[in-house]
Amino acid sequence: MIPARYAASRFPAKLMQDLAGKPVIVRTYEAAINTQLFDEVYVVTDSDIIYETIEKAGGKVLKSIEEHDCGSDRIAEAVTDLDVDIIVNVQGDEPFTDKESLVSVLDVFKKDPKKEIDLASLMVRITDLEEINNPNTVKVIVDNNNRALYFSRSPIPYPRDKEVESVYFKHKGIYAFRKSALMDFQRLPMLMLEAVEKIEAIRYLEYGKTIKMVETTVSGIEIDTPEDLKRARAEWK
């Protein structure tokens, strides 16, 4: 499932921007299809423009009935009546989505016979100070088993002791959910930490869900700003 909103606070209509001759959302859809990992791939949107664009490109698209504040809610509505076990959320602004990373996320559930993991997601190590301090970059800290402890737009961990080497991970916006966890998300109200950080993954933690993080070396480019789009165009070439 690829949730796709037309409006975006930092970069309105970013999913319809041209990337090597096609809109960003079409490039992302094609990237997910090309992995050949999924039974079905859908774009889920509230936008007539995006809906018609995906249809014209020959893709599968669903129209949201209700208004939603985040991708998890949008996907939950779309899969409510579907007989599925695992749902993967690929963000619409991730045209560089790669097969290797998705395989590693799906493997989490294959190695979880007791079904202790509710979600799996990706993180990539970052060292650039500007990116570490950038609030548009969501950071994650994990325990010894790579289970998420917290997500933040602030630099975490805070380097109080400068003599201790700090390791920072950026959270990549790809999730795999058990359907039950996604349905719980939809019915549970937003709490303070999610509200103040504006990071939907925090809701799962606040309600005791277990998120297994998988480290990847594939950083890709998430298109959040016009500057990101320029980088993506250069990388695509």
N, C-alpha and C positions, 0 to 999 in steps of 0.2 A: 504494500500500500504506500502510495506517495501522496501525502497531504499537500495541497497546493492552494495557498491564498493569493489573491491578486494584490491586495493591499499589503504593504509592509512599511513599518514606521521608519526604518533607516534607508530603505531603497524601494520606493513604490514601484510596482509593476516589474520587479526584478526578474520574475520567472518568464516574462515575455520578452526580455532583452535578447538581442541577437548574439548567438555564439556559433561562429563559423557557419552561418547560413540557416540556422534553425533556432527557435526559442530555447532558452535555458531549460524549461520544463520538458520539452521534447527530448533534448539531449539526456536529461536525467532518466526519463522513461526508457529510452533506448539503451542506456547503460545498464539498467536493471534487467531488461529483457535479455540483453546480450550475455549476462552471466549464466543463463540457462539453469538457474537454481530453483525456480519457482513454478508451482502449478499455474498460478495466475498472477498477473501484475496489473494493478489498477492505479490510476490517478484519482484522488478524491478531492473535490473542489467545491467551493461556493460560487465560483466565477463562471459566468456564461462564456466569457472570452477564452478562458483556459479550457473549459469543457469543449467548445467548438474547435479549438486548436488541436487538442489531443484526438478528437474524432477525425478531423481532417487528415491527421498524420497516420490514421489507421490504428490508433491505440484504444485501449479500454479505459473508460472513465465513468465515475459515479458522481452524481450531484448531491451535495449535502442538503438535507431538508431543514435542519436546525442551524442556528448560529453557534459557532464554536470559537473558543478563545485559544485553543491549542490543537496540535496535530493528533495527540492521543484521543481527545474527545471526538474529533472528526473521523478517525479510523474506527473507534468503538462503534459509532453509529453505523458505519458502513458494513461492519462484520457481525453485527448483532445476530442476524439470522443465518449466518454462514456456518457450515459444519467444518471448522478448521481447528487445528491444534496450536500452531505457531504462526504468528503474524509478524512480518518484518516491516518496519517503518523506515523508508528511505526518504530523507528530506528532499523537497523539490528543488532546492538550490545546490544539490550535490551532483553535478554532471560528471564528476570524475569517480563516481562510485565504481569500485573494483570487485572482481569475483573473489580474490584471495581473502579480503577482509570479511566479506559476507560469509564465506565458508567457515572462517574461524568463529564467527558469532553463532552460526547454526550448530557447530560442533559442541558448543556448551550444553545444549539440550540433549545431544546424543550421549554425552558423558554424565548425564544427570538422571539415572534410573529412578531415584527416590523423589524426583520432581521438587527438589529444594530450591531451585533457581526460578525466580519469577520473570526476570528480564535478563538479557545480555546486551552489552553495548561495547563500543570501541573507544580506545584512548590512544593518543600518540604523544610521545615525549617531546617537549618543547624546551628550548634553551634561550631563545631570543627574549631579552628583557622587555622589549616593547610589547611583544605578544603576551608574555606572562602578566604584564600589568594592564593589558587592554581589556576593558569590561565586556567587549563583544566576544572575547574568547572565554568560553566556559571551561573552568578547570575542575578536575576531580581528584580526590585523594581516596586511597584504597587500603584495605587491611592486608595481612600477609597472604591471604588467599585470593587477592585481587577482587574482593567484594567492595563495592562502593561504600564509603563512609559519608561523603558529602560532596556536593557540587557547588561551585561559587564563581561569581564574576570577579571576585577579588583574588589576589595571588594566595593560593594555599598549597603547601604550608607557608606560614609567615616566617621568614628567615631571621628569627630573633638572635640565634647564635650563628654568627657569620663563619665560624670555623667548621660548622657541620655542613656537608654538601647537601643542598636541597635538590630534589628531583620534582619536576613539574610535568603534569600530564594535561593535555587538552582533550576535552570530551568531544568526540565526533558524533554528529547527529544521526546516527544509525542505531535503531533499537530492534531487538527481537523480543516479542512478548509471548507468554502463555496467554491464551484467550481469557482465562479467568482473571488474570491480573489486569488486563486491559478493561474488562467489564467493571472491576472494582474501581479503577481509576475514574471511570465515567460517573459513578454514583457517589463517590466520596467528595466532600467539599474541599476547596482549596484552603490550606492552612497558612500561618504567618510566614514561614520560611520560604515557601514557594512564591507567595505574594510579593515579598520584598525583593527576592532575587530575580523573579520572572524566569524561572527554570522549571519546566514541568516535571523533570526527572526527580526533583526533590519531593514531590507529592508521594511517589512510591516509597521513598525512604521514610517519610514522616508517618506513613501507615504501616511500616514494618515489612515492606517487600524487600526481597533480596535481589540486588543487581550485580551480576558478574561482569566485570570489565575485562576486555581482551586487548592486550597491547598490540598495536599495529605500527608498522614503519611507513605506511602509505598515508601521507598527510592530505593529499588532494587540495582542492580549493573550494571552500564554501562561499557562495556569492551572497554576501551580506551588504556590500557597499559598492559604489561605482568603481572604486579602486580594485576591489576583488574581481570585478568583471574584466577590467583591463588585464589583470594578471592571468585570468582564465583564458582570455583570447590569445595572449602570448604563449601560454602553455599548450593550448590546443594546436597551435601551429607547429 
